Amino acid sequence: MRRVQRFAPLWLLALGLVSTAWAQQAPVSSELQVQRVETVDGATVFKPGQVSKPGDVLEYRVSYTNHSNAAVTGLVANLPIPAGTTLVDKSQLPPDALASTDGTRFAPLPLMRRRVKQADGREHEVPVPLEEYRALRWTLGTLAPGKSEQVSARVRVNTTLPHLAAASTKSTG
């Protein structure tokens, strides 16, 4: 029994160190901003993006900041594209993003899809419609201590949701 009592303070110390480590700030933080993009007198104007309507263009911008005293390597930025929106072509910054239709498999833009075989037996590739893109990914590499990096893309709010459009086509077809 005495042996357990002697080690009890060590357990408490260990728990204290673990809880202190959990309470520390993560080395890299991310902050997402959503803004509505409008053109006024030929100039781009950003407005709050909490409320949008079909046809609106929204810009999603994520800032990554390294709060540690050491460089962070292998930084990868992911930006989901919400359902009910369509990626605006060539709006991603930096421009070298990869894209995905499922959020797990990424490839360079434009995404391509194989279609049925042609008369000569060869398969023909066609671009995947931008409406089907669901995520973008950037390899940012190394983020120096105290530095920040941003990625962004614009989307247009769809006028109809894809599942509703398909249902109306079936009912009228």
MDAnalysis code that builds the backbone (N, CA, C; Angstrom):
import MDAnalysis as mda
import numpy as np

u = mda.Universe.empty(519, n_residues=173, atom_resindex=np.repeat(np.arange(173), 3), trajectory=True)
u.add_TopologyAttr("name", ["N", "CA", "C"] * 173)
u.add_TopologyAttr("resid", np.arange(1, 174))
u.add_TopologyAttr("resname", ["MET", "ARG", "ARG", "VAL", "GLN", "ARG", "PHE", "ALA", "PRO", "LEU", "TRP", "LEU", "LEU", "ALA", "LEU", "GLY", "LEU", "VAL", "SER", "THR", "ALA", "TRP", "ALA", "GLN", "GLN", "ALA", "PRO", "VAL", "SER", "SER", "GLU", "LEU", "GLN", "VAL", "GLN", "ARG", "VAL", "GLU", "THR", "VAL", "ASP", "GLY", "ALA", "THR", "VAL", "PHE", "LYS", "PRO", "GLY", "GLN", "VAL", "SER", "LYS", "PRO", "GLY", "ASP", "VAL", "LEU", "GLU", "TYR", "ARG", "VAL", "SER", "TYR", "THR", "ASN", "HIS", "SER", "ASN", "ALA", "ALA", "VAL", "THR", "GLY", "LEU", "VAL", "ALA", "ASN", "LEU", "PRO", "ILE", "PRO", "ALA", "GLY", "THR", "THR", "LEU", "VAL", "ASP", "LYS", "SER", "GLN", "LEU", "PRO", "PRO", "ASP", "ALA", "LEU", "ALA", "SER", "THR", "ASP", "GLY", "THR", "ARG", "PHE", "ALA", "PRO", "LEU", "PRO", "LEU", "MET", "ARG", "ARG", "ARG", "VAL", "LYS", "GLN", "ALA", "ASP", "GLY", "ARG", "GLU", "HIS", "GLU", "VAL", "PRO", "VAL", "PRO", "LEU", "GLU", "GLU", "TYR", "ARG", "ALA", "LEU", "ARG", "TRP", "THR", "LEU", "GLY", "THR", "LEU", "ALA", "PRO", "GLY", "LYS", "SER", "GLU", "GLN", "VAL", "SER", "ALA", "ARG", "VAL", "ARG", "VAL", "ASN", "THR", "THR", "LEU", "PRO", "HIS", "LEU", "ALA", "ALA", "ALA", "SER", "THR", "LYS", "SER", "THR", "GLY"])
u.atoms.positions = np.array([
    [0.813, -1.180, 0.000],
    [0.000, 0.000, 0.000],
    [0.868, 1.260, 0.000],
    [1.924, 1.220, 0.741],
    [2.796, 2.371, 0.826],
    [3.412, 2.698, -0.545],
    [3.704, 1.691, -1.321],
    [4.297, 1.900, -2.640],
    [3.342, 2.693, -3.544],
    [2.065, 2.395, -3.512],
    [1.071, 3.098, -4.314],
    [1.010, 4.557, -3.892],
    [1.072, 4.812, -2.620],
    [1.013, 6.189, -2.130],
    [2.220, 6.996, -2.610],
    [3.347, 6.348, -2.674],
    [4.546, 7.045, -3.084],
    [4.469, 7.445, -4.565],
    [3.813, 6.637, -5.416],
    [3.723, 6.928, -6.833],
    [2.513, 7.781, -7.196],
    [1.603, 7.952, -6.283],
    [0.411, 8.759, -6.566],
    [0.787, 10.172, -7.022],
    [1.734, 10.861, -6.367],
    [2.097, 12.200, -6.845],
    [2.673, 12.178, -8.264],
    [3.367, 11.115, -8.654],
    [3.890, 11.014, -10.018],
    [2.755, 10.918, -11.027],
    [1.704, 10.167, -10.675],
    [0.535, 10.065, -11.570],
    [-0.125, 11.436, -11.722],
    [-0.246, 12.147, -10.629],
    [-0.846, 13.477, -10.697],
    [0.018, 14.427, -11.530],
    [1.330, 14.330, -11.365],
    [2.237, 15.147, -12.163],
    [2.104, 14.803, -13.639],
    [2.046, 13.512, -13.964],
    [1.890, 13.079, -15.350],
    [0.581, 13.603, -15.936],
    [-0.500, 13.521, -15.185],
    [-1.784, 14.038, -15.657],
    [-1.699, 15.548, -15.867],
    [-1.006, 16.234, -14.998],
    [-0.840, 17.677, -15.147],
    [-0.076, 18.034, -16.407],
    [0.977, 17.278, -16.719],
    [1.743, 17.539, -17.934],
    [0.907, 17.276, -19.170],
    [0.125, 16.208, -19.157],
    [-0.719, 15.882, -20.302],
    [-1.768, 16.961, -20.496],
    [-2.425, 17.388, -19.423],
    [-3.458, 18.416, -19.568],
    [-2.848, 19.737, -20.011],
    [-1.621, 20.036, -19.581],
    [-0.946, 21.251, -20.023],
    [-0.656, 21.167, -21.517],
    [-0.217, 20.018, -21.989],
    [0.058, 19.840, -23.412],
    [-1.226, 19.992, -24.222],
    [-2.330, 19.477, -23.731],
    [-3.601, 19.606, -24.448],
    [-4.071, 21.048, -24.487],
    [-3.744, 21.827, -23.478],
    [-4.212, 23.203, -23.400],
    [-3.379, 24.140, -24.269],
    [-2.204, 23.717, -24.708],
    [-1.355, 24.570, -25.520],
    [-1.970, 24.761, -26.901],
    [-1.660, 25.905, -27.504],
    [-2.165, 26.220, -28.826],
    [-1.511, 25.318, -29.863],
    [-2.293, 24.903, -30.863],
    [-1.764, 24.084, -31.954],
    [-0.712, 24.889, -32.710],
    [0.294, 24.224, -33.273],
    [1.344, 24.944, -33.997],
    [0.792, 25.752, -35.182],
    [-0.228, 25.206, -35.865],
    [-0.802, 25.890, -37.017],
    [-2.302, 26.047, -36.796],
    [-2.792, 27.255, -36.986],
    [-4.230, 27.497, -36.908],
    [-4.746, 27.825, -38.304],
    [-6.029, 27.615, -38.501],
    [-6.652, 27.982, -39.770],
    [-7.896, 28.807, -39.479],
    [-8.145, 29.775, -40.337],
    [-9.311, 30.638, -40.194],
    [-9.989, 30.746, -41.555],
    [-11.282, 30.397, -41.603],
    [-12.062, 30.453, -42.834],
    [-12.877, 31.735, -42.867],
    [-12.817, 32.439, -43.977],
    [-13.642, 33.624, -44.201],
    [-14.484, 33.379, -45.451],
    [-15.747, 33.763, -45.402],
    [-16.639, 33.671, -46.553],
    [-17.160, 35.069, -46.831],
    [-16.943, 35.520, -48.056],
    [-17.410, 36.857, -48.429],
    [-18.143, 36.794, -49.766],
    [-19.192, 37.609, -49.872],
    [-19.918, 37.728, -51.130],
    [-19.135, 38.683, -52.025],
    [-18.974, 38.328, -53.295],
    [-18.199, 39.124, -54.240],
    [-19.174, 39.860, -55.155],
    [-19.041, 41.172, -55.205],
    [-19.872, 41.989, -56.085],
    [-18.963, 42.898, -56.901],
    [-19.458, 43.309, -58.043],
    [-18.741, 44.276, -58.861],
    [-19.534, 45.577, -58.842],
    [-18.902, 46.630, -58.352],
    [-19.530, 47.946, -58.264],
    [-18.647, 48.931, -59.031],
    [-19.207, 49.537, -60.080],
    [-18.470, 50.488, -60.921],
    [-17.153, 49.895, -61.412],
    [-17.180, 48.621, -61.792],
    [-16.008, 47.956, -62.339],
    [-15.001, 47.471, -61.316],
    [-15.259, 47.710, -60.038],
    [-14.328, 47.284, -58.982],
    [-14.935, 46.134, -58.183],
    [-14.085, 45.210, -57.760],
    [-14.536, 44.101, -56.928],
    [-14.731, 44.577, -55.506],
    [-15.906, 44.274, -54.944],
    [-16.247, 44.664, -53.584],
    [-16.626, 43.413, -52.814],
    [-16.096, 43.284, -51.592],
    [-16.414, 42.142, -50.742],
    [-17.423, 42.571, -49.686],
    [-18.462, 41.744, -49.524],
    [-19.497, 42.007, -48.521],
    [-19.652, 40.756, -47.662],
    [-20.260, 40.885, -46.479],
    [-20.454, 39.701, -45.635],
    [-21.178, 38.588, -46.406],
    [-20.716, 37.359, -46.224],
    [-21.252, 36.239, -46.994],
    [-22.117, 35.281, -46.203],
    [-22.615, 35.691, -45.039],
    [-23.416, 34.774, -44.223],
    [-24.741, 34.436, -44.895],
    [-25.293, 35.379, -45.671],
    [-26.553, 35.145, -46.360],
    [-26.300, 35.312, -47.850],
    [-26.738, 34.336, -48.631],
    [-26.554, 34.422, -50.073],
    [-27.811, 33.918, -50.766],
    [-27.899, 34.239, -52.044],
    [-29.045, 33.808, -52.851],
    [-28.512, 33.186, -54.140],
    [-29.347, 32.436, -54.847],
    [-28.895, 31.837, -56.103],
    [-28.297, 32.888, -57.045],
    [-27.177, 32.534, -57.641],
    [-26.474, 33.431, -58.549],
    [-25.361, 34.222, -57.888],
    [-25.378, 34.343, -56.549],
    [-24.314, 35.063, -55.848],
    [-22.983, 34.339, -56.006],
    [-21.907, 35.117, -56.034],
    [-20.557, 34.562, -56.034],
    [-19.986, 34.773, -54.638],
    [-19.481, 33.691, -54.055],
    [-18.873, 33.728, -52.727],
    [-17.400, 33.389, -52.849],
    [-16.579, 34.066, -52.064],
    [-15.164, 33.719, -52.000],
    [-14.889, 33.070, -50.660],
    [-14.316, 31.861, -50.712],
    [-13.886, 31.144, -49.518],
    [-12.383, 31.334, -49.426],
    [-11.928, 31.895, -48.297],
    [-10.504, 32.144, -48.090],
    [-10.105, 31.524, -46.757],
    [-9.057, 30.697, -46.787],
    [-8.552, 30.087, -45.569],
    [-7.136, 30.588, -45.336],
    [-6.896, 31.120, -44.139],
    [-5.564, 31.571, -43.738],
    [-4.986, 30.558, -42.759],
    [-3.759, 30.135, -43.003],
    [-3.039, 29.224, -42.119],
    [-1.893, 30.012, -41.494],
    [-1.774, 29.960, -40.151],
    [-0.732, 30.697, -39.432],
    [0.059, 29.745, -38.564],
    [1.386, 29.842, -38.645],
    [2.284, 29.026, -37.832],
    [2.586, 29.787, -36.547],
    [2.085, 29.284, -35.418],
    [2.277, 29.928, -34.116],
    [3.502, 29.398, -33.368],
    [4.194, 28.430, -33.944],
    [5.322, 27.820, -33.235],
    [6.617, 28.578, -33.525],
    [7.675, 28.151, -32.866],
    [9.000, 28.748, -33.070],
    [9.811, 27.998, -34.108],
    [9.190, 27.008, -34.747],
    [9.884, 26.207, -35.749],
    [9.051, 26.153, -37.026],
    [9.723, 25.926, -38.133],
    [9.020, 25.796, -39.409],
    [8.142, 24.544, -39.381],
    [6.990, 24.639, -40.000],
    [6.096, 23.491, -40.142],
    [6.237, 23.012, -41.579],
    [6.535, 21.731, -41.741],
    [6.743, 21.194, -43.087],
    [5.583, 20.291, -43.486],
    [5.428, 20.096, -44.780],
    [4.404, 19.199, -45.295],
    [2.991, 19.732, -45.146],
    [2.839, 21.047, -45.094],
    [1.511, 21.643, -44.896],
    [0.658, 21.469, -46.151],
    [-0.529, 20.894, -45.962],
    [-1.490, 20.683, -47.041],
    [-2.777, 21.402, -46.664],
    [-3.292, 22.202, -47.584],
    [-4.524, 22.959, -47.345],
    [-5.662, 22.327, -48.129],
    [-6.783, 22.109, -47.450],
    [-7.984, 21.573, -48.099],
    [-9.101, 22.597, -47.993],
    [-9.854, 22.750, -49.066],
    [-10.987, 23.668, -49.082],
    [-12.185, 22.939, -49.674],
    [-13.151, 22.547, -48.840],
    [-14.352, 21.900, -49.366],
    [-15.169, 22.890, -50.201],
    [-15.816, 22.393, -51.228],
    [-16.735, 23.191, -52.030],
    [-18.139, 22.749, -51.642],
    [-18.916, 23.636, -51.043],
    [-20.225, 23.230, -50.520],
    [-21.179, 22.731, -51.602],
    [-22.016, 21.761, -51.235],
    [-23.080, 21.306, -52.123],
    [-23.969, 22.507, -52.417],
    [-24.521, 22.558, -53.602],
    [-25.374, 23.671, -53.983],
    [-24.599, 24.846, -54.537],
    [-23.275, 24.655, -54.749],
    [-22.447, 25.697, -55.355],
    [-21.629, 25.100, -56.489],
    [-21.138, 25.980, -57.359],
    [-20.297, 25.580, -58.482],
    [-19.009, 26.387, -58.433],
    [-17.872, 25.713, -58.531],
    [-16.578, 26.390, -58.567],
    [-16.545, 27.345, -59.755],
    [-16.079, 28.568, -59.525],
    [-15.879, 29.538, -60.606],
    [-14.538, 29.204, -61.257],
    [-14.572, 28.954, -62.552],
    [-13.382, 28.520, -63.295],
    [-12.202, 29.466, -63.092],
    [-11.052, 28.899, -62.804],
    [-9.774, 29.604, -62.636],
    [-9.781, 30.640, -61.504],
    [-10.632, 30.453, -60.507],
    [-10.685, 31.394, -59.386],
    [-9.810, 30.963, -58.220],
    [-9.251, 29.756, -58.257],
    [-8.479, 29.245, -57.124],
    [-7.102, 29.897, -57.078],
    [-6.720, 30.289, -55.864],
    [-5.409, 30.877, -55.623],
    [-4.772, 30.209, -54.424],
    [-3.523, 29.818, -54.514],
    [-2.687, 29.768, -55.694],
    [-3.334, 28.904, -56.789],
    [-2.962, 29.156, -58.047],
    [-3.632, 28.480, -59.158],
    [-3.316, 26.991, -59.304],
    [-2.288, 26.494, -58.621],
    [-1.860, 25.101, -58.801],
    [-2.594, 24.110, -57.897],
    [-3.858, 24.345, -57.637],
    [-4.648, 23.457, -56.771],
    [-4.944, 22.139, -57.472],
    [-5.205, 21.130, -56.658],
    [-5.748, 19.865, -57.135],
    [-7.234, 19.895, -56.819],
    [-8.026, 19.110, -57.548],
    [-9.473, 19.107, -57.323],
    [-9.968, 17.684, -57.131],
    [-11.171, 17.577, -56.548],
    [-11.777, 16.277, -56.272],
    [-13.290, 16.377, -56.394],
    [-13.898, 15.266, -56.814],
    [-15.360, 15.192, -56.836],
    [-15.892, 14.450, -55.614],
    [-14.993, 13.819, -54.842],
    [-15.430, 13.050, -53.677],
    [-14.703, 13.428, -52.384],
    [-13.759, 14.351, -52.443],
    [-13.034, 14.787, -51.257],
    [-11.924, 13.854, -50.813],
    [-11.691, 12.775, -51.562],
    [-10.631, 11.842, -51.182],
    [-9.593, 11.641, -52.291],
    [-10.020, 11.607, -53.525],
    [-9.096, 11.424, -54.657],
    [-8.946, 12.766, -55.373],
    [-7.697, 13.264, -55.451],
    [-7.423, 14.577, -56.026],
    [-6.560, 14.444, -57.267],
    [-6.770, 15.352, -58.224],
    [-6.006, 15.372, -59.467],
    [-5.909, 16.817, -59.952],
    [-4.943, 17.092, -60.851],
    [-4.818, 18.460, -61.382],
    [-6.073, 18.881, -62.154],
    [-6.329, 20.186, -62.151],
    [-7.442, 20.747, -62.914],
    [-7.043, 20.879, -64.379],
    [-7.933, 20.757, -65.312],
    [-9.322, 20.346, -65.113],
    [-9.408, 18.840, -64.906],
    [-10.367, 18.429, -64.073],
    [-10.593, 16.998, -63.899],
    [-11.166, 16.438, -65.201],
    [-10.751, 15.225, -65.547],
    [-11.216, 14.594, -66.787],
    [-11.908, 13.284, -66.457],
    [-12.858, 12.920, -67.307],
    [-13.641, 11.691, -67.130],
    [-13.642, 10.936, -68.455],
    [-13.489, 9.616, -68.363],
    [-13.587, 8.787, -69.565],
    [-15.050, 8.580, -69.921],
    [-15.345, 8.653, -71.185],
    [-16.712, 8.432, -71.677],
    [-16.758, 7.148, -72.494],
    [-17.901, 6.862, -73.038],
    [-18.091, 5.646, -73.834],
    [-17.113, 5.613, -74.999],
    [-16.881, 4.420, -75.462],
    [-15.949, 4.238, -76.567],
    [-16.509, 4.847, -77.846],
    [-15.605, 5.375, -78.637],
    [-15.976, 5.926, -79.933],
    [-16.101, 4.785, -80.933],
    [-16.502, 5.098, -82.140],
    [-16.693, 4.082, -83.172],
    [-15.411, 3.297, -83.442],
    [-14.262, 3.946, -83.305],
    [-12.994, 3.253, -83.562],
    [-12.516, 2.460, -82.344],
    [-13.305, 2.444, -81.251],
    [-12.971, 1.657, -80.069],
    [-12.191, 2.412, -79.003],
    [-11.713, 3.621, -79.320],
    [-10.977, 4.405, -78.335],
    [-11.940, 5.099, -77.383],
    [-11.474, 5.257, -76.125],
    [-12.259, 6.012, -75.151],
    [-11.931, 7.483, -75.285],
    [-12.933, 8.296, -75.130],
    [-12.782, 9.739, -75.250],
    [-12.914, 10.363, -73.865],
    [-11.977, 11.249, -73.481],
    [-12.051, 11.938, -72.191],
    [-12.721, 13.283, -72.367],
    [-13.570, 13.615, -71.399],
    [-14.246, 14.915, -71.386],
    [-14.039, 15.546, -70.009],
    [-14.059, 16.872, -69.944],
    [-13.894, 17.525, -68.632],
    [-15.078, 17.230, -67.715],
    [-14.774, 17.066, -66.424],
    [-15.815, 16.915, -65.414],
    [-16.431, 18.297, -65.212],
    [-17.765, 18.416, -65.235],
    [-18.386, 19.730, -65.016],
    [-17.978, 20.313, -63.662],
    [-17.745, 21.622, -63.632],
    [-17.335, 22.300, -62.401],
    [-18.360, 22.119, -61.284],
    [-19.628, 21.880, -61.626],
    [-20.676, 21.655, -60.622],
    [-20.393, 20.423, -59.763],
    [-19.582, 19.496, -60.288],
    [-19.307, 18.247, -59.579],
    [-18.076, 18.317, -58.681],
    [-17.304, 19.389, -58.752],
    [-16.130, 19.534, -57.892],
    [-16.604, 19.720, -56.453],
    [-16.028, 18.973, -55.504],
    [-16.438, 19.062, -54.101],
    [-15.313, 19.496, -53.178],
    [-14.068, 19.567, -53.660],
    [-12.962, 19.993, -52.793],
    [-11.760, 20.401, -53.637],
    [-10.955, 21.299, -53.055],
    [-9.674, 21.694, -53.636],
    [-8.591, 21.414, -52.605],
    [-7.379, 21.178, -53.088],
    [-6.248, 20.896, -52.195],
    [-4.993, 21.550, -52.758],
    [-4.219, 22.137, -51.847],
    [-2.936, 22.731, -52.195],
    [-1.848, 22.125, -51.321],
    [-0.674, 21.890, -51.887],
    [0.494, 21.504, -51.110],
    [1.278, 22.792, -50.876],
    [1.206, 23.294, -49.644],
    [1.849, 24.564, -49.317],
    [3.310, 24.384, -48.917],
    [3.675, 23.158, -48.551],
    [5.069, 22.894, -48.203],
    [5.428, 23.368, -46.818],
    [6.419, 24.265, -46.719],
    [6.946, 24.726, -45.431],
    [6.368, 26.096, -45.075],
    [5.929, 26.213, -43.824],
    [5.422, 27.478, -43.304],
    [6.353, 27.912, -42.182],
    [7.040, 29.019, -42.396],
    [8.034, 29.527, -41.437],
    [7.358, 29.975, -40.138],
    [8.120, 30.009, -39.036],
    [7.563, 30.457, -37.758],
    [6.978, 31.868, -37.862],
    [5.775, 32.034, -37.311],
    [5.139, 33.342, -37.297],
    [4.551, 33.789, -38.628],
    [4.658, 32.973, -39.658],
    [4.179, 33.354, -40.991],
    [2.798, 32.771, -41.259],
    [2.126, 33.373, -42.256],
    [0.800, 32.922, -42.673],
    [0.787, 32.673, -44.164],
    [-0.135, 31.840, -44.588],
    [-0.333, 31.513, -46.003],
    [-1.836, 31.447, -46.237],
    [-2.285, 31.866, -47.421],
    [-3.714, 31.841, -47.740],
    [-3.977, 31.035, -48.987],
    [-5.159, 30.406, -49.006],
    [-5.690, 29.783, -50.214],
    [-7.117, 30.301, -50.366],
    [-7.595, 30.361, -51.599],
    [-8.962, 30.837, -51.805],
    [-9.526, 30.297, -53.102],
    [-10.838, 30.345, -53.179],
    [-11.553, 29.986, -54.407],
    [-12.923, 30.631, -54.343],
    [-13.489, 30.844, -55.520],
    [-14.829, 31.411, -55.606],
    [-15.802, 30.374, -56.121],
    [-17.008, 30.459, -55.606],
    [-18.088, 29.571, -56.041],
    [-19.317, 30.415, -56.350],
    [-20.147, 29.900, -57.242],
    [-21.429, 30.539, -57.543],
    [-22.521, 29.695, -56.911],
    [-23.449, 30.343, -56.220],
    [-24.565, 29.635, -55.599],
    [-25.505, 29.189, -56.723],
    [-25.777, 27.876, -56.775],
    [-26.614, 27.328, -57.836],
    [-28.046, 27.844, -57.734],
    [-28.702, 27.913, -58.884],
    [-30.105, 28.327, -58.896],
    [-31.024, 27.184, -58.504],
    [-30.578, 25.946, -58.736],
    [-31.328, 24.769, -58.290],
    [-30.344, 23.772, -57.714],
    [-30.816, 22.969, -56.784],
    [-29.978, 21.916, -56.235],
    [-29.983, 20.747, -57.204],
    [-28.839, 20.068, -57.389],
    [-28.751, 18.982, -58.369],
    [-29.819, 17.910, -58.193],
    [-30.103, 17.486, -56.950],
    [-31.085, 16.416, -56.759],
    [-32.492, 16.890, -57.108],
    [-32.785, 18.188, -56.939],
    [-34.099, 18.716, -57.305],
    [-34.218, 18.826, -58.820],
    [-33.136, 19.221, -59.486],
    [-33.147, 19.327, -60.944],
    [-33.353, 17.960, -61.567],
    [-32.689, 16.932, -61.022],
    [-32.842, 15.572, -61.545],
    [-34.265, 15.074, -61.334],
    [-34.856, 15.384, -60.185],
    [-36.223, 14.941, -59.898],
    [-37.210, 15.613, -60.832],
    [-37.020, 16.916, -61.132],
    [-37.958, 17.603, -62.016],
    [-37.810, 17.108, -63.439],
    [-36.588, 16.725, -63.862],
    [-36.387, 16.186, -65.198],
    [-37.099, 14.840, -65.327],
    [-37.003, 14.013, -64.294],
    [-37.656, 12.698, -64.332],
    [-39.167, 12.835, -64.370],
    [-39.701, 13.786, -63.634],
    [-41.148, 13.909, -63.570],
    [-41.736, 14.497, -64.848],
    [-40.951, 15.263, -65.610],
    [-41.458, 15.849, -66.843],
    [-41.082, 15.014, -68.046],
    [-40.142, 14.074, -67.872],
    [-39.607, 13.314, -68.990],
    [-40.465, 12.172, -69.284],
])
